[in-house]
Amino acid sequence: MKNEMFKTNPAKAANKLTINSFMIGSVFFIFTLIWASDPEGFSKTIIFQLVMSIPLFFVSSLAYSKIAYWKETRLWDFLGWFTNNLANLLLLNVVGLMIAQSFKDMALFYFYLILFLMLCYSVINVIYERRALKEKLLKYLFLVAVIFFGGMRFI
């Protein structure tokens, strides 16, 4: 059997829908707090990434819901994965950038810890499934790029 990158998993898609619902609610709550308090007190980068996560979570949920009733789901699964991960990474950046407003060293440690832990996560995945090396490497490099270009470079 050929190993396919981004293989569809309907049970995982259902779980992602639940998580996305929670995350989008959390993002709206955070956005409302920021907007009600003092949006000018936050950098445009923080607000931008927070706001952009909303449509990303929304589209991810739509894409993952298609997996329940479409015969061919690979592209829906990829779209769901991409938008979900980008939205989550933007939120991780938001936290780091908010920390950096007062504690730059702590923010850098936060970002390095994310990169280290996700590297460990990817290595463990590859240990258990050697054929997943290319997929996990690409996913990890995507994570590094978003964390660096959307978070660390602003510190």
N, C-alpha and C positions, 0 to 999 in steps of 0.2 A: 504494500500500500504506500502510495506516494505521500510524503509529508507536505502538507499545504500550509503556507503561512496564513495566519488569520483564519483558521478553521472555525466554522460556525459551531456554537454550543448554545442551543435554545435555553437550557436551564441557567446558564451564565447570563444570557441576555435578559432573562426575567429578573434576575438579581440586580443587574445593572439598572433596569428600569426603576426598581425600588430605591436604589441608592441615588439615582439621578433625581428622583422626586424629592428626597430629603435634601440633597445638595442645592437644588434650585430654590427650595424654600429657605435654606440657610443663607444663600447669596442675596435673595430679596430682603431678608431681615437685616443683614450686614449693610447692604446698600441703603436701606431706609434709615438705619442708625447714622451712617455717615452723612447722608443727605440732610437729615433733620438736625444734626449737630453743627457741623462746620465743614462742608465739602472743600472749601479753600484751604483747610488745614491739612489736606492730604494731597500728595502729588498727583498730577494728571495721569502718570503711569499707573499708580495704584487704582485710581477710579476707572481708567480705561480697561485694565485687566479684569477688574471685578465685573464691570458692565459687560464685557465681551464673553465672560463665562456663561452668562444667562442664555443667549441664543445657542451657544455651543451645547449646553446641557439639554436645552429644548430639542434641538435637532438630533442629538444622541438618543434621546428618549423615543423620538419618532422612528429613527432608524432601527433601534433595538425592538420596537413593537412590531415592525414588519417581519421579523424573524419568526414570529408566532404563526403567521399564515401565508407567507410566500414560499413558493417551491424553491426558487433560487435565492439564496440569502447572503452569499459571500460579499457582495458589494455593500449591502445593508450593514453587515457585520463590520466591515472595514470602516464605513462612515461612522457607525456607532462608536467603534473603538477610537478612531481619530478624534472626533469631536468630544467624547468623554474624557480622554486623556489630556487633550489640550485644555479643556475647561478646568480639570483638576490641577494641572500644572500652573495655570494662571492663578488659581487660588493659592497654591503654595507660594508663588511669587509674591502675591499680595501680602501674605503673612510676613515673609522675609523683608519686604520693602517697608512695611509698617514698623517692624522691629528696628530696621536700619535708621529710621528717623530719629531714634534716640540712642541706639546701641549698635553701632556698625560692626564691632567685633562679634557680638552675639548673632547678628544677622548672617555674617559670613560663616560662622560655625554652623548655623541652621542649614544654610545651603549646602555646605560640605557634608553635613550629616545626611541630608536627603540623597545626595549623589552617592555617598558610601553605602548607605542602606539599600538603595535601589541596585547598586552594583552587586551587593551580596545576594539580593533577591534574584537577580538575573543569573548569577553564577549557580545558585542552587537549582534554578529551573534547568539550566544546561546540564548540570550533573545528573539530574533525573531523566532528562530527555536530550541526549546529545544532538539529535537531529534539529533541535530548536536553536542551535547556536546562531545561525544567521538572523532568524527572527528576533531573538532576544538582543542581539547586538544592535540591530537597526532600531528596536524600540528603546534601548538604553541611550543610543546616540540622539534620538529624538528628544528624550527627556533632558539630556545634557544641554542640547541646543536651546530648548525653551527655558530651562532654568538659568542658563548663562545669559542669553540675549534678552530675556524678559525680567530677570531678577538681578543676578550678580553684577552685571555690568553697570547697574545704576547705583551701586554702593561706592 
